[in-house]
Amino acid sequence: MSLVDDARFAMPANGSDADSLDTDTDTDTLDAELAELTDVDSDLDADTDAADDTDADTDTEPTVTFGDLGLHDDVVRALAKRGVTTPFPIQAATIPDALAGKDVLGRGRTGSGKTLSFGLPLLTRLADGERTKAKHPRGLILVPTRELAMQVADALEPFGSVLGLRLKVVCGGTSMSNQIYALERGVDVLVATPGRLRDLINRGSAKMDEVEIAVLDEADQMADMGFLPEVTEILDLVPAGGQRLLFSATLENEIDSLVKRYLKNPVTHEVDPSAGAVTTMTHHILVVKPKDKAPITNAIAARKGRTIIFVRTQMGADRVAQQLMEAGVKADALHGGMTQGARTRVLGDFKDGYLNVVVATDVAARGIHVDGIDLVLNVDPAGDHKDYLHRSGRTARAGRSGIVVTLVLPHQRRGVFRLMEDAGVDASRHILDHAFDAEVARITGARSLVEVQAESASGIAGAAEREVAELTRELERAQRRATELREEADRLSARAARERAELGIEDEEPAVEADAAEAPVAAVAAAEAEQPVTEERAPSYRDARSERPAYNNRDRGERGDRERGGFNRDDRGDRGGRSFG
């Protein structure tokens, strides 16, 4: 491994190469922000040096708490029960203006605490309002993905419940009938994705004419996913006099048009604007050979801790996840081709620690807001600098540190270097000559597959030993139970014998003598059954025919005469009357 410092991997200068991309205003803006942040860092260093000499002044600086921001007392107490007392910078800056009813434009990176920035003021303001009517929510939060909708609702539900407010998630992939039923009962705050909410509005199941506060979270992602037509259609239905809060990691042209159209004199709060400006996040580019890409991916994924891996396609996510599972890594895929139930299960397993790695596509990963992800691995480079920043935003959340690693094939180097420049990211570059390298292990915590397999085998052996111990305990319990049942049977038999003796009931010996007496009779019957028995055989058809009396000629003649209508001479005397002799 070697650090790349030579001209082969130099960053292309703007306007110097014929094939370099034209830098847009975003690049200039990001560069200016980086320079400004660098100056701020220098000033902070100087201030730190001065503060070392004046510790007493530093100790006297007041600390802002949630109780100082004007939130509802029940909300403050609920936060304190969860150990949350000090707000993040964007929360301290945004909540007072939101409580005052002002329109707010917040620009903050994912993980900077935006959910509570708009959620707590929204709940506090609605708590003292009128009772919500059926199908008429008073608060609306629009988010781009189903996962983000569920996470926002989960984050705000405890505080809404203490205020007596009902929240409902409205998104695709879930039962529409349940959502319609909840709206008919009355929902105070609706957390929705634009597509499903538009369907409910068209059905007449949801009406926006009483919405007092509307929030757009991750507005830039909604623009990237093509949801702006639905968003504008929904916001046009919201009364014009309400409060609007818009949060976005970037402010592109489409987002700027939303701000100008729907926000009136917004108060802008810009905290931690770019992932590239986060000092707790480090970026690395690993130039790898095609044959080493899969082994290096396995080694990095086998590290200890939570890791999210990005690929471009759904098939790629399934393939890499299967590859990792076969290598002994606890991994699963997450992409839009999965059912909502499957995606929810994967995210739940990832949060609960049953999975160490999630292999995701860009669209699906926009709903992942899980704390504790300390490494992002781009197996496939991002499509543009915005996707790179969104991917990177999965780590280094809430002031924690994080690492972003991008695997680059030799022919992809130039494009990835330009992408980093557009993102305002200063990434270290490394060339890997082997599938497993000590420098990679130092940077990412990668482990060899032999170590992973040994750990997996040890885990399986431990599970087998625990199963054997459990089966042994079950066998001992069964043996004790059998012994107890045998002793109980003997005790009951003895008790029955005593009761018969007390009642003077003798054992059933006559029955035995009767059986002995019946034995000779049975023997005689059996002997008779063995003797041949002569039975009268029914005559066969041939025998019965031979025994039938034959007609003589006289009979046939007499029958023929009668049949021909003739008469007998002897019958003449009977012609005149009936004989009574």
Backbone hydrogen bonds, N-H to C=O, Kabsch-Sander energy under -0.5 kcal/mol:
donor,donor_aa,acceptor,acceptor_aa,energy
2,S,431,I,-1.0
4,V,429,R,-1.8
5,D,3,L,-0.9
9,F,6,D,-0.9
10,A,7,A,-1.3
16,S,13,A,-1.4
17,D,13,A,-0.9
20,S,17,D,-0.8
28,D,24,D,-1.6
29,T,25,T,-2.5
30,L,26,D,-2.8
31,D,27,T,-2.8
32,A,28,D,-2.6
33,E,29,T,-2.4
34,L,30,L,-2.5
35,A,31,D,-2.6
36,E,32,A,-2.7
37,L,33,E,-2.9
38,T,34,L,-2.4
39,D,35,A,-2.2
40,V,36,E,-2.4
41,D,37,L,-2.8
42,S,38,T,-2.2
43,D,39,D,-2.7
44,L,40,V,-2.8
45,D,41,D,-2.5
46,A,42,S,-2.4
47,D,43,D,-2.9
48,T,44,L,-2.5
49,D,45,D,-2.3
50,A,46,A,-2.2
51,A,47,D,-2.3
52,D,48,T,-1.4
53,D,49,D,-0.6
53,D,50,A,-0.9
54,T,50,A,-0.7
58,T,54,T,-1.2
59,D,55,D,-2.2
60,T,56,A,-0.9
61,E,58,T,-1.4
66,F,85,T,-2.1
68,D,65,T,-1.2
69,L,66,F,-1.2
70,G,67,G,-0.5
71,L,66,F,-0.8
76,V,72,H,-2.2
77,R,73,D,-2.4
78,A,74,D,-2.2
79,L,75,V,-2.3
80,A,76,V,-2.3
81,K,77,R,-2.2
82,R,78,A,-0.9
82,R,79,L,-0.5
83,G,80,A,-1.8
84,V,79,L,-2.8
85,T,83,G,-0.7
92,A,88,F,-2.6
93,A,89,P,-1.9
94,T,90,I,-2.0
95,I,91,Q,-2.2
98,A,94,T,-2.4
99,L,95,I,-2.6
100,A,96,P,-1.3
101,G,98,A,-1.3
102,K,97,D,-1.9
104,V,244,R,-1.8
105,L,267,V,-2.6
106,G,104,V,-0.6
106,G,246,L,-3.0
107,R,105,L,-0.5
107,R,269,H,-2.8
108,G,106,G,-0.7
108,G,248,S,-0.8
109,R,271,V,-0.6
109,R,272,D,-1.4
112,S,109,R,-1.6
117,S,113,G,-1.1
118,F,114,K,-1.7
119,G,115,T,-2.6
120,L,116,L,-1.5
122,L,118,F,-1.5
123,L,119,G,-2.3
124,T,120,L,-2.3
125,R,121,P,-2.5
126,L,122,L,-1.9
127,A,123,L,-1.4
128,D,124,T,-0.6
129,G,126,L,-1.5
133,K,136,H,-0.6
135,K,183,L,-3.2
136,H,133,K,-1.6
138,R,188,D,-1.4
139,G,188,D,-2.1
140,L,213,I,-2.4
141,I,190,L,-2.9
142,L,215,V,-3.0
143,V,192,A,-2.3
149,A,145,T,-1.9
150,M,146,R,-2.3
151,Q,147,E,-2.2
152,V,148,L,-2.7
153,A,149,A,-2.2
154,D,150,M,-2.4
155,A,151,Q,-2.1
156,L,152,V,-1.8
157,E,153,A,-2.2
160,G,156,L,-2.3
161,S,157,E,-2.4
162,V,158,P,-1.2
163,L,159,F,-0.7
164,G,161,S,-1.0
165,L,160,G,-3.1
168,K,189,V,-1.8
170,V,191,V,-2.8
171,C,169,V,-0.5
174,T,171,C,-0.8
179,Q,175,S,-1.2
180,I,176,M,-2.7
181,Y,177,S,-2.4
182,A,178,N,-2.2
183,L,179,Q,-2.2
184,E,180,I,-2.1
185,R,181,Y,-1.4
186,G,182,A,-1.3
188,D,166,R,-1.2
189,V,166,R,-2.3
190,L,139,G,-2.7
191,V,168,K,-2.7
191,V,189,V,-0.6
192,A,141,I,-2.8
192,A,190,L,-0.6
193,T,170,V,-2.0
197,L,193,T,-1.9
198,R,194,P,-2.2
199,D,195,G,-1.7
200,L,196,R,-2.2
201,I,197,L,-2.3
202,N,198,R,-2.4
203,R,199,D,-1.6
204,G,200,L,-0.6
204,G,201,I,-1.0
205,S,200,L,-2.2
206,A,200,L,-0.9
207,K,135,K,-2.6
211,V,208,M,-1.4
212,E,138,R,-2.6
213,I,138,R,-1.5
214,A,243,Q,-2.5
215,V,140,L,-2.7
216,L,245,L,-2.7
217,D,142,L,-2.6
217,D,215,V,-0.6
219,A,247,F,-2.3
222,M,218,E,-1.7
223,A,219,A,-1.9
224,D,220,D,-2.2
225,M,221,Q,-2.1
226,G,223,A,-1.2
227,F,222,M,-2.9
231,V,227,F,-2.4
232,T,228,L,-2.9
233,E,229,P,-2.0
234,I,230,E,-2.1
235,L,231,V,-2.8
236,D,232,T,-1.9
237,L,234,I,-1.2
238,V,234,I,-0.6
238,V,235,L,-0.8
242,G,239,P,-1.3
243,Q,212,E,-2.7
245,L,214,A,-2.2
246,L,104,V,-2.6
247,F,216,L,-3.0
248,S,106,G,-2.2
252,E,250,T,-0.5
256,D,252,E,-2.5
257,S,253,N,-1.8
258,L,254,E,-1.6
259,V,255,I,-2.3
260,K,256,D,-2.2
261,R,257,S,-1.7
262,Y,258,L,-2.4
263,L,259,V,-1.9
265,N,263,L,-0.6
267,V,103,D,-2.9
268,T,266,P,-0.6
269,H,105,L,-2.6
271,V,107,R,-1.9
271,V,269,H,-0.6
277,A,274,S,-1.2
278,V,275,A,-1.2
279,T,277,A,-0.6
281,M,278,V,-1.3
282,T,402,G,-2.2
284,H,404,V,-2.5
285,I,428,S,-3.1
286,L,284,H,-0.5
286,L,406,T,-2.8
287,V,285,I,-0.6
287,V,430,H,-3.3
288,V,286,L,-0.7
288,V,408,V,-2.4
292,D,289,K,-1.1
293,K,289,K,-0.7
293,K,290,P,-0.9
296,I,292,D,-2.3
297,T,293,K,-2.3
298,N,294,A,-2.4
299,A,295,P,-2.4
300,I,296,I,-2.5
301,A,297,T,-2.6
302,A,298,N,-1.5
303,R,300,I,-1.5
306,R,372,G,-0.7
307,T,356,N,-2.5
308,I,375,L,-1.8
309,I,358,V,-2.8
310,F,377,L,-2.6
311,V,360,A,-2.2
317,A,313,T,-1.7
318,D,314,Q,-2.3
319,R,315,M,-2.5
320,V,316,G,-2.7
321,A,317,A,-2.3
322,Q,318,D,-2.3
323,Q,319,R,-2.3
324,L,320,V,-2.3
325,M,321,A,-2.4
326,E,322,Q,-2.2
327,A,323,Q,-1.0
328,G,325,M,-1.4
329,V,324,L,-2.6
331,A,329,V,-1.3
332,D,357,V,-1.1
334,L,359,V,-2.3
338,M,335,H,-1.6
343,R,339,T,-2.4
344,T,340,Q,-2.5
345,R,341,G,-2.1
346,V,342,A,-2.3
347,L,343,R,-2.4
348,G,344,T,-2.4
349,D,345,R,-2.6
350,F,346,V,-2.3
351,K,347,L,-2.5
352,D,348,G,-2.4
353,G,349,D,-0.6
353,G,350,F,-0.5
354,Y,349,D,-1.8
355,L,349,D,-1.5
356,N,330,K,-2.0
357,V,330,K,-1.8
358,V,307,T,-1.6
359,V,332,D,-2.5
360,A,309,I,-3.1
360,A,358,V,-0.7
361,T,334,L,-1.3
365,A,361,T,-2.2
366,R,362,D,-0.8
366,R,363,V,-0.8
367,G,364,A,-1.5
368,I,365,A,-1.8
369,H,367,G,-0.8
373,I,370,V,-0.8
374,D,306,R,-1.1
374,D,372,G,-0.9
375,L,306,R,-0.8
376,V,403,I,-2.7
377,L,308,I,-2.5
378,N,376,V,-0.6
378,N,405,V,-3.4
379,V,310,F,-1.3
379,V,377,L,-1.1
380,D,310,F,-1.6
388,Y,384,D,-2.0
389,L,385,H,-2.2
390,H,386,K,-2.3
391,R,387,D,-2.7
392,S,388,Y,-2.7
393,G,389,L,-1.6
394,R,391,R,-1.8
395,T,392,S,-1.9
396,A,373,I,-0.7
396,A,401,S,-0.6
398,A,111,G,-1.7
399,G,396,A,-0.5
400,R,397,R,-1.8
402,G,280,T,-2.3
403,I,374,D,-1.4
404,V,282,T,-2.7
405,V,376,V,-3.1
406,T,284,H,-2.1
407,L,378,N,-2.4
408,V,286,L,-2.9
412,Q,409,L,-2.1
413,R,410,P,-1.1
416,V,412,Q,-2.1
417,F,413,R,-2.6
418,R,414,R,-1.9
419,L,415,G,-2.0
420,M,416,V,-2.4
421,E,417,F,-1.8
422,D,418,R,-2.5
423,A,419,L,-2.0
424,G,420,M,-0.6
424,G,421,E,-1.0
425,V,420,M,-2.7
427,A,425,V,-0.9
428,S,283,H,-2.1
430,H,285,I,-2.6
431,I,2,S,-1.7
432,L,287,V,-2.5
432,L,430,H,-0.5
433,D,431,I,-0.5
441,A,437,D,-2.1
442,R,438,A,-2.0
443,I,439,E,-2.2
444,T,440,V,-2.9
445,G,440,V,-0.6
445,G,441,A,-1.5
446,A,440,V,-0.7
447,R,299,A,-2.1
452,V,448,S,-1.8
453,Q,449,L,-3.2
454,A,450,V,-2.5
455,E,451,E,-2.4
456,S,452,V,-2.7
457,A,453,Q,-3.1
458,S,454,A,-2.4
459,G,455,E,-2.4
460,I,456,S,-2.6
461,A,457,A,-2.7
462,G,458,S,-2.6
463,A,459,G,-2.2
464,A,460,I,-2.5
465,E,461,A,-2.6
466,R,462,G,-2.3
467,E,463,A,-2.2
468,V,464,A,-2.6
469,A,465,E,-2.5
470,E,466,R,-2.3
471,L,467,E,-2.7
472,T,468,V,-2.5
473,R,469,A,-2.2
474,E,470,E,-2.3
475,L,471,L,-2.5
476,E,472,T,-2.4
477,R,473,R,-2.3
478,A,474,E,-2.4
479,Q,475,L,-2.5
480,R,476,E,-2.4
481,R,477,R,-2.2
482,A,478,A,-2.4
483,T,479,Q,-2.4
484,E,480,R,-2.3
485,L,481,R,-2.4
486,R,482,A,-2.4
487,E,483,T,-2.5
488,E,484,E,-2.2
489,A,485,L,-2.4
490,D,486,R,-2.4
491,R,487,E,-2.2
492,L,488,E,-2.3
493,S,489,A,-2.2
494,A,490,D,-2.3
495,R,491,R,-2.1
496,A,492,L,-2.2
497,A,493,S,-2.0
498,R,494,A,-2.1
499,E,495,R,-2.1
500,R,496,A,-2.0
501,A,497,A,-2.1
502,E,498,R,-2.5
503,L,499,E,-1.6
504,G,500,R,-0.6
504,G,501,A,-0.9
505,I,500,R,-2.6
506,E,504,G,-0.6
509,E,507,D,-2.1
512,V,509,E,-1.3
513,E,509,E,-1.7
514,A,510,P,-3.0
515,D,511,A,-1.6
516,A,512,V,-1.8
517,A,513,E,-2.5
518,E,514,A,-2.1
519,A,515,D,-0.7
521,V,517,A,-0.8
522,A,518,E,-2.2
523,A,519,A,-1.8
524,V,520,P,-2.7
525,A,521,V,-2.4
526,A,522,A,-2.0
527,A,523,A,-2.2
528,E,524,V,-2.7
529,A,525,A,-1.7
530,E,526,A,-1.0
530,E,527,A,-0.7
531,Q,527,A,-1.0
531,Q,528,E,-0.5
535,E,533,V,-0.6
537,R,535,E,-0.6
544,A,540,S,-2.6
545,R,541,Y,-1.8
546,S,542,R,-1.9
547,E,543,D,-1.9
548,R,544,A,-0.6
548,R,545,R,-0.6
556,R,552,N,-2.4
557,G,553,N,-2.7
558,E,554,R,-2.9
559,R,555,D,-2.6
560,G,556,R,-2.2
561,D,557,G,-2.9
562,R,558,E,-2.2
563,E,559,R,-2.1
564,R,560,G,-2.1
565,G,562,R,-0.8
566,G,561,D,-2.2
571,D,568,N,-1.2
572,R,569,R,-1.6
574,D,571,D,-0.7
575,R,572,R,-1.5
